[in-house]
Each structure stands twice: as C-alpha cells, then as structure tokens.
Amino acid sequence: MKRKQLRMKGKRALSVLTASVLIASELAVIAGAAFVTKPMTAQAENDGKVLVLGTGSIAAGDRIVYGKKAAELAGYESGNGMYRVLDASKDNAGGDNAMFVLSDNLWGNGGARGNVYFDNEPPYSNVYQGSDAQAWCVAFADAGFGTDTPERKAIRQINKDDGAYTQSDYHTDFATSKLDKDEVFFLSAEEADYYITGTKAAVYNGGNGYWWLRSPYALSTHEAGLVRYGGRVDYYNVLLDYAARPAFNINLQSVIFSSASEAGKSESVTPETIENGTNIGSDTNPWKLTLLTGNMGVRPGTAMIDENDDRKILLSEYTASGDYDRISVMITDKEWAQGNTNDAVIERYGKFDTAGKYFNLPEDYDIDKWGEDYFVYLIAENTHTGYASDYAGMPTEVTAPGEAPVEPAKPKDNSSGNSSDKSSSSSHRHVHDYEWVLKQEATVYENGVYVYRCKGCGHEADSSEKDCTAALMNAMKKAIETAPENGTVRLDCGYYMSLNRAVAEAHDLRSDVTVVFTFLDGGVRKELTIPAGAALVPMLNDYGWAGFRCIAAHIEAGVTLEEVK
C-alpha cells in the first residue's frame, strides 16, 4: 500500500487542553450527554463495577484511555489520550470481538487549525489511500501507540469498502472510499452520521475545530469530507489544514481487564468495594484497559493448605518471569476465558504475597467447592499509574489444594503411667485435584483415551476418547509446559499445520523455550522454529487457531520456516 511521508508544518510549543480552561458553552458541546451513539448491536450497561473481566461493562458513549496524550508527544497538540466508544462489541466493518473507538477531542500538529492536510502534494487528490491524511494516521499510530507494544498489537487491521453516500441533512454527495489493512484512520461521512447522532463538534486547543473525514466529495477531486466546528458534515479543499480525529478498533481478545482509572485496582478488591465505582467511563474517571502481553507469565505450582491455618494457601513452587511489578490473585465465578466470552465475574482481586508465597482464601469460600463454584488465578502484571494502559500475562489457574503432608503418629509413651492415647490423625481432608491424563497413547493418526484422574489418590472420575487433533494439541501443550528451563522442544505434528489457543498460551507462558514444529506441507516436510520470547497468542484468529504458514509470515524476530529432508 502506497503511503506518503507525513509532513508537519508550523510546529509550536505544545498546549494541553484541561477542563479548567473551558468556557461554559464549550463544556456543553463536549459533555458526555451530548455525545449520542447509534451502535450496530445492543451494548452492556455500565453497572458501576470498578474492575471487570474483558470489556463487558463498557458501553457505547463511554470514554477509555489508550496510548499517549499530546503532552507526551513532540509535535502533537490538543489530544487528551481519551477515546469515545462508538461500538463496544463490533469493529466498523461489522466484525465481532472488537471495540470501535474515536478520539475524544481533536489532534493536530500546531497552528490555529491543526496543520493536518488531506493531500498537500500534486495532484491534490481526495482519495484517502496514499494521501497525507492516511500518512498522518500511520505516523500518529507509531507515535501514540508504539510499533511493538501491547497497545499497538491490540489494534485490529481493517478492510472496508465505503459505498457512495448522500448526507441527508444537506444532501451532500460523497464518493466511494476504502480501508486497506488500516489500523488508525479517519471516519467516513457515513460513519460520522451513523455512530454520532448528537453533536459531532469536537475541541482543538480550547475551542471547537474542523476535523477531516476520509470520504471524497463526489463532485470534485480536490475536496474531501470534514466536520465543521459546529458539527455539520461538509467538504473542503484538500490543500487546507485542519485537525484530525483518529479512530481505530481494539481486539477484545487482547483485553484481560477493564478497570476504573480511579481506584480500579486497589490492594484488595472485595464484593463490598467492587461495586463502588462512580462516573466510570466519564472524562473524570475513564476506563483503562489491562492488555495481554506475551512478555510475562506465572506458574503457580501445587497449592497446599497451611497446617496451622486452613485459610492460608501456600504456593511454595510458584515462579514468575518477565517484566512484571506485581502478582495478583483473582477469584472468579466461572473459568477464565480469553476475551471473557463466558461472562465470568471477578469476585475478589488483590496482591499475592510473593515473599511468603501464599494468599488467604476468604472465609466465605468453601475449599471443597474450589474449581466448581469458584476459580482461582494468578496473574503477572505491569501496572502503570495514571491513565496509561496496564499489561498482564495470561491468567494461570491455581488448582485446588491436594492432601497436605501428615506427620506420622508417634508411639505411645507409657513410661509415666499415662495411658491416654496422644496420637492424632490428620485434621486435613483430602480434596480431589483432577486432571486429564493420557491412558492410551494417541498419534496424529489414531485416537487416544484420556481419564480424568485425581493427582492425589488416583481416582478416575471420567474417561473420554479424544480425536487425533485434541490428542496432538494436548501433547504439544504438555511438552512445552514441562520443557527444561531455556530448552528447545521439538514437536512432530504429522499432517497438522496449525496450533490452537491452549498450545499458544502454554508457549507464551514459557518465554524461555524455543519450539520447533515439524510437519508435512503437500508432501514436503518442513520445520517452523519459534525462538524464545516470541508471542503466539496475538496471532490467533477469531476461532482460536493459528496456521504455521501464517505465523511464519507475520512474526519476525528469528522465526524461520524451512524444508527438511
């Protein structure tokens, strides 16, 4: 895709918009009540929770914070780093599992109007692809979200054909346009009307400004769509400079938590405090996201009950890796699923004691119901103060404690004539800790048999025949999880040329392990080598699978795909 280099003209000292400098009329223009959206699908209501899995409490019209503010970027002005949610569950092309957002106020590169041009070079075209407008969006994404950050990786590329559109209020005709693997972009005229049915006015450096759209005006090749300072959708010459209002889509599979910017993640979140959020999603308390990263992870090890305190859960084998600054404990009512597709609810959340390697299970949780009525997870996190996004590795389940070691009873001491029996039996009851175990070996060609066996007593509660795919994926996952530190795992995949979410998650948690997949591609034997530290989870499609050839084409940093004899 042809893209021009961004040109910034008239740079001057940065100016940051704050609420204190807005006059009353301007506050009325940008207040939350004035921003009305018409989402493509029904949205969840904001229920006041300060911390939720996924994005289920974020609704159209809410504000989120994402990336950097203009004050943190050289050459940019006015942008406050907040974005308004246009659709909380679909992207602007209608794709599922995405959040479509638009900059809360306008961005620019200086000057009275913003110094953002639609196309300032001959032939002065109003075609968005290859324009200065598109180049501005690419440069803005690089500056505001980085090139290899969780924020940038969470942004979805969009392909969309914009049909011809007539603006109903003023009967203005706009021609066709398109997005071609664009990440950050300007709205089309139709999108501006569809998603924002209230005022479209937005602020640039303290006053309402003009902002570009990507739609070409149908009756002239030198004029493109824009929104005037009063909110009217119109068109102007591409040679003029105005401001920008960038939009983009966030992949919901990349979001672990949504939390209130103010007090969303305290030292301990309980049922009493989790409901106490006020004005969440507003300009004073916008949502912040905790984004998935493959650069950190945690392995809980085997959970044990402390012999002196049956509410104290010991994780003496716990290990963590990567760039984390806290390990969190989370209790949910359902099993965690990426993107929170099963609508699980956080019941408790707090810090794990990394020095003592334990956490306290609240009194109202029955240990016998662990893994049935509730689920426990450890999460490696990198938290950032203020409005910046947090990062976290994949939540890792802590399985219910097994039987604690018991001291053998001592022989009776009758030398003093005391005949009472002072021996004691264990006060610890056995809690089954089940796992699926391969009982009959399976290959890529033959099914295998698995049993659901307790690790402590060996009781088999269930059995199931697993097809070749499930057997292979499970074997691959186990091999990665149990690989030696800084080791290399070689996996023969037969005719299979893809991996599922379980394998990708296991890989990303073991950032020290190199994995070599061997497979047959059209009768040709090939090897795909994934070096230690590469992230596979972001490569999964909406169905939770990633093909080997797709991985090789999109991941760099030492990934190789070679034919072998």
C-alpha positions as CSV (number, residue, x, y, z in Angstrom):
1,M,0.0,0.0,0.0
2,K,1.4,3.3,-1.1
3,R,1.8,5.8,1.8
4,K,3.3,9.2,1.8
5,Q,5.7,10.5,4.4
6,L,4.0,12.8,6.9
7,R,4.8,16.4,6.8
8,M,4.3,18.6,9.9
9,K,4.2,22.4,9.3
10,G,4.1,25.3,11.7
11,K,5.2,23.4,14.8
12,R,4.9,25.4,18.1
13,A,5.0,24.8,21.8
14,L,2.7,22.0,23.0
15,S,-0.6,23.1,24.5
16,V,-2.7,20.7,26.7
17,L,-6.4,21.1,27.0
18,T,-7.7,21.0,30.6
19,A,-11.2,21.3,31.9
20,S,-10.2,24.4,33.8
21,V,-9.8,26.5,30.6
22,L,-13.1,25.6,29.0
23,I,-15.8,28.1,29.0
24,A,-19.3,27.0,29.8
25,S,-20.5,26.9,26.2
26,E,-17.6,24.6,25.2
27,L,-18.3,22.3,28.1
28,A,-21.9,21.9,26.9
29,V,-20.6,20.9,23.5
30,I,-18.3,18.1,24.6
31,A,-20.2,16.9,27.7
32,G,-21.0,13.1,27.7
33,A,-24.7,13.7,27.5
34,A,-24.3,15.5,24.1
35,F,-22.4,12.5,22.6
36,V,-25.1,10.2,21.3
37,T,-24.2,7.0,19.5
38,K,-26.2,4.6,17.4
39,P,-24.3,1.3,17.8
40,M,-24.8,-1.6,15.4
41,T,-25.6,-4.0,18.3
42,A,-27.0,-3.9,21.8
43,Q,-24.5,-2.8,24.4
44,A,-24.0,-3.8,28.0
45,E,-24.9,-1.2,30.6
46,N,-22.3,0.3,32.8
47,D,-23.1,-1.3,36.2
48,G,-20.7,0.7,38.3
49,K,-18.1,-2.0,38.9
50,V,-14.6,-0.7,39.2
51,L,-13.0,-3.9,37.8
52,V,-14.4,-6.4,35.3
53,L,-13.0,-9.2,33.1
54,G,-12.9,-8.2,29.4
55,T,-14.9,-5.2,28.4
56,G,-18.4,-6.3,29.3
57,S,-19.3,-3.2,31.4
58,I,-18.0,-0.7,28.8
59,A,-20.9,0.8,26.7
60,A,-21.2,2.9,23.6
61,G,-20.6,6.5,24.6
62,D,-18.1,5.7,27.4
63,R,-14.6,7.0,27.5
64,I,-11.5,4.9,27.6
65,V,-7.8,5.9,27.9
66,Y,-5.4,4.5,25.4
67,G,-1.8,5.3,24.4
68,K,-0.2,8.7,25.0
69,K,-1.5,12.2,25.3
70,A,-0.3,15.1,23.2
71,A,1.6,16.4,26.1
72,E,3.8,13.3,26.0
73,L,4.5,13.5,22.2
74,A,6.7,16.0,20.5
75,G,5.0,17.8,17.6
76,Y,1.4,17.0,18.6
77,E,-1.2,19.2,20.3
78,S,-4.6,19.0,22.0
79,G,-5.2,15.2,22.1
80,N,-6.0,14.1,25.7
81,G,-5.4,10.4,25.2
82,M,-9.1,9.6,25.8
83,Y,-11.3,7.9,23.2
84,R,-15.1,7.6,22.9
85,V,-16.6,4.2,22.4
86,L,-18.7,4.1,19.2
87,D,-19.4,0.3,19.4
88,A,-18.5,-1.9,22.3
89,S,-18.6,-5.3,20.6
90,K,-18.1,-4.9,16.8
91,D,-15.5,-3.1,14.6
92,N,-16.5,-0.6,12.0
93,A,-16.6,-3.2,9.3
94,G,-19.1,-5.3,11.3
95,G,-16.5,-7.8,12.7
96,D,-17.1,-9.4,16.1
97,N,-15.0,-9.2,19.2
98,A,-13.8,-5.7,18.8
99,M,-14.4,-2.2,20.2
100,F,-14.6,0.7,17.8
101,V,-13.4,4.0,19.3
102,L,-12.9,7.6,18.3
103,S,-10.6,10.3,19.7
104,D,-12.5,12.3,22.4
105,N,-11.1,15.6,21.2
106,L,-9.0,16.7,18.2
107,W,-5.4,16.2,17.5
108,G,-3.1,18.4,15.5
109,N,0.5,19.4,14.7
110,G,0.3,23.1,15.6
111,G,-1.2,26.2,14.1
112,A,-4.6,27.7,14.7
113,R,-6.4,24.9,12.9
114,G,-4.2,21.9,13.4
115,N,-1.8,21.7,10.4
116,V,-3.2,18.3,9.3
117,Y,-3.6,18.1,5.5
118,F,-5.7,15.7,3.5
119,D,-3.4,15.9,0.5
120,N,-0.8,18.7,0.1
121,E,1.1,17.5,-2.9
122,P,0.2,17.3,-6.6
123,P,-2.2,16.1,-7.9
124,Y,-4.0,17.1,-4.8
125,S,-6.3,14.1,-4.7
126,N,-9.2,13.4,-2.4
127,V,-8.5,9.7,-2.4
128,Y,-7.8,8.5,1.1
129,Q,-5.4,5.6,0.2
130,G,-2.0,7.1,-0.3
131,S,-2.9,10.5,1.0
132,D,-1.3,12.8,3.5
133,A,-4.4,12.1,5.7
134,Q,-3.6,8.3,5.7
135,A,0.1,9.0,6.3
136,W,-0.8,11.2,9.3
137,C,-2.7,8.3,10.8
138,V,0.2,5.9,10.4
139,A,2.6,8.4,12.0
140,F,0.2,9.0,14.8
141,A,-0.2,5.3,15.5
142,D,3.6,4.9,15.6
143,A,4.0,7.9,18.0
144,G,1.0,7.4,20.2
145,F,0.9,3.6,20.4
146,G,4.4,2.5,19.5
147,T,5.3,-0.1,16.9
148,D,5.7,-3.2,19.1
149,T,3.7,-2.6,22.2
150,P,0.6,-4.3,23.6
151,E,-1.4,-1.2,22.6
152,R,-0.4,-1.4,19.0
153,K,-0.7,-5.2,18.8
154,A,-4.3,-5.0,20.1
155,I,-5.3,-2.7,17.3
156,R,-7.2,-4.6,14.5
157,Q,-6.4,-4.1,10.8
158,I,-9.5,-3.2,8.9
159,N,-10.5,-3.8,5.3
160,K,-13.7,-2.0,4.3
161,D,-15.2,-0.6,1.1
162,D,-17.2,2.6,1.7
163,G,-20.1,2.9,-0.7
164,A,-21.3,6.2,-2.2
165,Y,-23.2,8.2,0.4
166,T,-25.5,11.2,0.4
167,Q,-25.6,13.2,3.6
168,S,-29.3,13.5,4.4
169,D,-29.3,16.9,6.3
170,Y,-27.7,18.9,3.5
171,H,-27.8,16.4,0.6
172,T,-24.1,16.4,0.2
173,D,-22.8,13.6,-2.1
174,F,-19.7,11.6,-1.2
175,A,-17.9,9.1,-3.4
176,T,-16.6,5.6,-2.6
177,S,-13.5,5.1,-0.5
178,K,-11.9,2.2,1.3
179,L,-9.7,1.0,4.1
180,D,-7.0,-1.5,3.2
181,K,-5.4,-3.1,6.2
182,D,-5.6,0.3,8.0
183,E,-5.2,0.4,11.8
184,V,-5.8,4.0,12.6
185,F,-7.9,6.1,10.3
186,F,-10.4,8.9,9.8
187,L,-14.2,8.2,9.9
188,S,-16.1,8.2,6.7
189,A,-19.0,10.6,6.3
190,E,-21.5,7.8,6.6
191,E,-19.8,6.5,9.8
192,A,-19.8,10.0,11.3
193,D,-23.6,10.2,10.8
194,Y,-24.3,6.6,11.8
195,Y,-22.3,6.5,15.0
196,I,-22.7,10.1,16.2
197,T,-26.3,11.2,16.1
198,G,-25.8,14.1,18.5
199,T,-23.4,16.9,18.0
200,K,-20.2,16.0,16.1
201,A,-18.4,19.1,17.3
202,A,-15.0,18.5,19.0
203,V,-12.4,20.6,20.7
204,Y,-9.0,21.6,19.4
205,N,-6.8,23.6,21.8
206,G,-9.7,25.1,23.8
207,G,-12.2,25.8,21.0
208,N,-14.2,23.8,18.5
209,G,-12.3,22.8,15.4
210,Y,-12.7,21.4,11.9
211,W,-11.7,17.7,11.5
212,W,-11.1,15.6,8.4
213,L,-13.1,12.6,7.2
214,R,-11.8,10.0,4.7
215,S,-14.7,10.3,2.3
216,P,-14.1,12.1,-1.1
217,Y,-16.6,14.7,-2.2
218,A,-18.4,13.3,-5.2
219,L,-18.4,16.5,-7.4
220,S,-14.7,17.5,-7.1
221,T,-11.5,15.5,-6.9
222,H,-9.9,18.3,-4.9
223,E,-12.3,18.3,-2.0
224,A,-12.8,15.8,0.8
225,G,-15.2,15.4,3.7
226,L,-14.8,17.1,7.0
227,V,-16.8,18.1,10.1
228,R,-17.2,21.8,10.7
229,Y,-16.7,23.4,14.1
230,G,-20.5,23.4,14.7
231,G,-20.7,19.6,13.9
232,R,-22.0,19.7,10.3
233,V,-20.7,17.1,7.9
234,D,-19.4,19.1,4.9
235,Y,-16.4,19.1,2.5
236,Y,-13.4,21.4,1.9
237,N,-10.3,21.7,-0.3
238,V,-7.6,19.1,0.4
239,L,-5.0,21.8,0.4
240,L,-6.3,23.4,3.6
241,D,-5.1,22.4,7.0
242,Y,-7.4,21.3,9.8
243,A,-7.4,18.9,12.7
244,A,-7.6,15.1,13.0
245,R,-9.9,12.9,15.0
246,P,-8.4,9.4,14.7
247,A,-10.4,6.2,15.1
248,F,-9.4,2.5,15.5
249,N,-10.6,-0.9,16.6
250,I,-9.4,-2.8,19.7
251,N,-9.3,-6.6,19.5
252,L,-11.3,-7.7,22.6
253,Q,-9.2,-10.9,22.8
254,S,-6.3,-8.7,23.8
255,V,-8.1,-7.2,26.9
256,I,-7.9,-9.1,30.2
257,F,-9.4,-6.4,32.5
258,S,-11.2,-3.1,32.3
259,S,-10.9,-1.0,35.4
260,A,-11.8,2.5,36.5
261,S,-8.8,4.8,36.1
262,E,-9.5,6.0,39.7
263,A,-9.2,3.2,42.3
264,G,-9.9,0.4,39.8
265,K,-7.1,-1.8,41.1
266,S,-6.6,-1.3,44.8
267,E,-4.6,-3.6,47.1
268,S,-7.7,-5.7,47.7
269,V,-11.0,-5.6,45.7
270,T,-13.8,-7.2,47.6
271,P,-17.6,-7.6,46.9
272,E,-18.1,-4.6,49.1
273,T,-15.7,-2.3,47.1
274,I,-16.0,-3.7,43.5
275,E,-19.5,-2.1,43.1
276,N,-18.5,1.3,44.3
277,G,-17.3,2.9,41.1
278,T,-18.7,6.4,40.3
279,N,-18.8,8.2,36.9
280,I,-16.9,5.3,35.3
281,G,-16.4,5.9,31.6
282,S,-16.6,9.7,32.1
283,D,-13.9,12.2,31.4
284,T,-13.1,12.3,35.1
285,N,-12.9,8.5,35.6
286,P,-12.5,6.9,32.2
287,W,-12.0,3.2,31.7
288,K,-8.4,1.9,31.4
289,L,-7.6,-1.5,29.9
290,T,-5.2,-4.2,31.0
291,L,-3.8,-5.6,27.8
292,L,-2.4,-9.1,27.2
293,T,1.3,-9.5,26.6
294,G,3.5,-12.5,26.0
295,N,6.4,-10.9,27.9
296,M,5.5,-12.1,31.3
297,G,3.9,-15.1,33.0
298,V,3.4,-17.0,36.2
299,R,3.4,-20.7,37.2
300,P,1.6,-21.3,40.5
301,G,2.8,-24.9,41.1
302,T,0.9,-27.1,43.5
303,A,-1.3,-25.5,46.1
304,M,-1.2,-26.7,49.7
305,I,-3.1,-25.8,52.8
306,D,-1.0,-24.4,55.7
307,E,-1.0,-26.9,58.6
308,N,-1.7,-24.1,61.1
309,D,-4.2,-22.0,59.1
310,D,-6.7,-23.7,56.8
311,R,-7.4,-20.4,55.0
312,K,-3.8,-19.8,54.1
313,I,-3.0,-21.3,50.7
314,L,0.7,-22.0,50.1
315,L,2.2,-21.9,46.6
316,S,5.8,-22.8,47.5
317,E,6.6,-23.9,43.9
318,Y,5.4,-20.5,42.5
319,T,7.6,-18.9,39.8
320,A,7.2,-15.9,37.6
321,S,9.0,-14.4,34.7
322,G,9.1,-11.3,32.6
323,D,8.7,-7.5,33.2
324,Y,6.1,-7.6,35.9
325,D,5.8,-5.4,39.0
326,R,3.1,-7.3,40.9
327,I,1.5,-10.8,41.0
328,S,-2.3,-10.7,41.5
329,V,-4.7,-13.2,42.9
330,M,-8.1,-13.3,41.2
331,I,-11.2,-15.3,42.2
332,T,-14.0,-15.6,39.6
333,D,-17.4,-17.3,39.5
334,K,-16.5,-19.1,36.2
335,E,-13.4,-20.3,34.5
336,W,-11.5,-17.5,32.8
337,A,-11.7,-17.4,29.0
338,Q,-9.8,-15.0,26.8
339,G,-12.0,-12.1,25.9
340,N,-14.3,-13.2,28.7
341,T,-16.6,-15.0,26.2
342,N,-18.4,-16.8,29.0
343,D,-19.2,-13.7,31.0
344,A,-17.2,-14.6,34.1
345,V,-17.3,-12.2,37.0
346,I,-14.5,-11.1,39.3
347,E,-15.4,-11.8,42.9
348,R,-12.1,-11.0,44.6
349,Y,-8.8,-9.5,43.4
350,G,-5.7,-8.5,45.3
351,K,-1.9,-8.8,45.6
352,F,-0.2,-12.2,46.0
353,D,2.4,-12.3,48.8
354,T,5.4,-13.1,46.6
355,A,7.8,-13.1,49.6
356,G,5.8,-15.6,51.7
357,K,4.4,-17.3,48.6
358,Y,0.8,-17.5,49.8
359,F,-2.6,-15.9,49.8
360,N,-5.5,-16.1,52.2
361,L,-8.7,-17.7,50.9
362,P,-11.7,-15.6,52.3
363,E,-13.8,-17.4,54.9
364,D,-16.9,-17.4,52.7
365,Y,-15.3,-19.8,50.2
366,D,-15.7,-23.5,50.8
367,I,-12.5,-25.3,49.8
368,D,-14.5,-28.3,48.8
369,K,-16.2,-26.2,46.1
370,W,-12.9,-24.9,44.7
371,G,-13.0,-25.5,40.9
372,E,-16.8,-25.9,41.0
373,D,-18.4,-22.8,42.5
374,Y,-15.4,-20.5,42.0
375,F,-11.9,-20.5,40.4
376,V,-8.6,-19.0,41.5
377,Y,-5.9,-17.5,39.2
378,L,-2.5,-15.9,39.5
379,I,-1.6,-13.1,37.1
380,A,1.7,-11.4,36.4
381,E,1.0,-7.7,35.8
382,N,2.8,-4.5,35.0
383,T,0.7,-1.7,36.3
384,H,1.1,1.9,35.3
385,T,0.0,5.0,37.2
386,G,-2.5,7.5,35.8
387,Y,-4.3,6.8,32.5
388,A,-1.8,4.6,30.8
389,S,-2.9,1.0,30.0
390,D,-1.7,-1.8,32.2
391,Y,-0.1,-5.0,30.9
392,A,-0.5,-8.6,32.0
393,G,0.4,-12.1,31.1
394,M,-2.1,-14.9,30.7
395,P,-4.1,-15.6,33.9
396,T,-3.0,-19.1,35.2
397,E,-5.4,-21.2,37.2
398,V,-4.5,-22.4,40.6
399,T,-5.9,-25.8,41.1
400,A,-7.5,-26.8,44.4
401,P,-5.1,-28.0,47.1
402,G,-4.3,-31.7,47.3
403,E,-3.7,-33.6,50.5
404,A,-1.3,-31.8,52.8
405,P,1.6,-33.9,54.3
406,V,0.8,-35.5,57.6
407,E,3.3,-36.2,60.4
408,P,3.1,-39.9,61.3
409,A,1.7,-40.7,64.7
410,K,4.3,-41.1,67.5
411,P,4.5,-44.3,69.6
412,K,2.6,-44.1,72.9
413,D,4.7,-43.1,75.8
414,N,3.5,-45.1,78.9
415,S,6.7,-44.7,81.0
416,S,4.9,-42.2,83.2
417,G,1.9,-44.3,83.6
418,N,-0.2,-42.1,81.4
419,S,-2.3,-44.5,79.4
420,S,-4.1,-41.8,77.3
421,D,-3.7,-42.0,73.6
422,K,-2.0,-38.8,72.5
423,S,-1.6,-39.8,68.9
424,S,-3.5,-37.7,66.4
425,S,-4.9,-38.2,63.0
426,S,-4.7,-35.6,60.3
427,S,-7.1,-32.8,60.5
428,H,-6.8,-32.3,56.8
429,R,-9.3,-33.8,54.5
430,H,-8.5,-34.9,51.0
431,V,-9.6,-32.6,48.2
432,H,-9.6,-34.2,44.8
433,D,-7.4,-32.3,42.3
434,Y,-8.4,-33.8,38.9
435,E,-6.5,-33.6,35.6
436,W,-7.0,-35.2,32.2
437,V,-4.3,-37.9,31.9
438,L,-3.5,-39.8,28.7
439,K,-4.2,-43.5,29.4
440,Q,-3.9,-44.9,25.9
441,E,-1.3,-43.3,23.6
442,A,-2.6,-41.4,20.6
443,T,-0.8,-40.3,17.5
444,V,-1.6,-37.9,14.7
445,Y,-3.3,-40.8,13.0
446,E,-5.1,-42.7,15.9
447,N,-7.4,-41.6,18.7
448,G,-6.3,-41.9,22.3
449,V,-8.1,-42.4,25.6
450,Y,-8.0,-40.0,28.4
451,V,-9.1,-40.3,32.0
452,Y,-10.0,-37.6,34.5
453,R,-7.7,-38.7,37.4
454,C,-7.1,-37.2,40.8
455,K,-3.4,-36.3,41.2
456,G,-3.5,-37.2,44.9
457,C,-5.5,-40.5,45.2
458,G,-5.7,-41.7,41.6
459,H,-9.5,-41.8,41.5
460,E,-10.8,-41.8,37.9
461,A,-14.0,-39.7,37.7
462,D,-14.5,-39.8,33.9
463,S,-13.0,-41.0,30.7
464,S,-13.2,-39.9,27.1
465,E,-11.9,-40.7,23.7
466,K,-10.1,-37.8,22.2
467,D,-9.7,-37.4,18.5
468,C,-6.2,-37.0,17.0
469,T,-6.4,-33.2,16.9
470,A,-7.2,-32.9,20.6
471,A,-4.6,-35.5,21.5
472,L,-1.9,-33.8,19.5
473,M,-2.7,-30.3,20.8
474,N,-2.7,-31.6,24.4
475,A,0.6,-33.4,23.9
476,M,2.1,-30.3,22.4
477,K,0.9,-28.1,25.3
478,K,2.3,-30.6,27.9
479,A,5.6,-30.8,26.2
480,I,6.0,-27.0,26.2
481,E,4.9,-26.7,29.8
482,T,7.3,-29.3,31.1
483,A,10.3,-28.3,28.9
484,P,13.5,-27.7,30.8
485,E,14.5,-24.1,31.5
486,N,15.9,-22.4,28.4
487,G,15.4,-25.6,26.5
488,T,14.3,-26.5,23.0
489,V,11.2,-28.6,22.3
490,R,10.8,-30.5,19.0
491,L,7.2,-31.4,18.1
492,D,6.2,-33.7,15.2
493,C,2.8,-32.6,14.0
494,G,2.3,-35.0,11.1
495,Y,-0.1,-33.6,8.7
496,Y,-1.3,-30.9,11.1
497,M,-0.3,-27.3,10.1
498,S,-1.8,-25.2,12.9
499,L,-2.0,-24.9,16.6
500,N,-4.8,-23.9,19.0
501,R,-5.2,-21.5,21.8
502,A,-4.0,-23.9,24.5
503,V,-0.7,-24.5,22.7
504,A,-0.2,-20.8,22.1
505,E,-0.9,-19.9,25.7
506,A,1.4,-22.6,27.0
507,H,4.1,-21.3,24.6
508,D,3.7,-17.6,25.6
509,L,4.0,-18.5,29.3
510,R,7.3,-20.2,28.7
511,S,9.2,-17.2,27.2
512,D,12.5,-19.1,27.8
513,V,11.6,-22.0,25.5
514,T,12.4,-22.4,21.8
515,V,9.8,-24.6,19.9
516,V,10.4,-26.4,16.6
517,F,7.3,-27.7,14.8
518,T,7.9,-30.4,12.1
519,F,5.0,-31.0,9.7
520,L,4.1,-32.2,6.2
521,D,3.0,-29.5,3.8
522,G,1.8,-31.0,0.5
523,G,4.1,-34.0,1.0
524,V,7.1,-31.7,1.8
525,R,8.5,-31.9,5.3
526,K,9.1,-28.5,6.9
527,E,10.3,-27.1,10.2
528,L,8.8,-24.0,11.8
529,T,11.2,-22.6,14.5
530,I,9.7,-20.2,17.1
531,P,12.5,-18.6,19.1
532,A,12.2,-18.0,22.9
533,G,10.3,-14.8,23.6
534,A,8.1,-14.7,20.5
535,A,4.4,-14.3,21.2
536,L,1.8,-16.7,19.6
537,V,-1.4,-15.6,21.2
538,P,-1.7,-12.4,19.2
539,M,-1.5,-14.5,16.0
540,L,-4.7,-16.5,16.8
541,N,-7.7,-15.9,14.6
542,D,-11.3,-15.4,16.0
543,Y,-11.7,-19.1,16.3
544,G,-8.6,-19.6,18.4
545,W,-6.3,-21.1,15.8
546,A,-3.1,-20.0,14.0
547,G,-1.7,-21.7,10.9
548,F,2.1,-22.4,10.7
549,R,2.4,-20.5,7.4
550,C,0.5,-17.5,8.8
551,I,2.8,-17.5,11.9
552,A,5.9,-17.6,9.7
553,A,4.6,-14.7,7.5
554,H,3.7,-12.4,10.4
555,I,6.1,-13.0,13.2
556,E,9.7,-11.8,12.8
557,A,12.5,-11.8,15.4
558,G,14.1,-15.1,14.3
559,V,11.2,-17.2,13.2
560,T,12.2,-19.5,10.4
561,L,10.3,-21.9,8.1
562,E,12.5,-24.3,6.2
563,E,12.2,-27.5,4.2
564,V,13.9,-30.5,5.8
565,K,14.9,-33.9,4.4
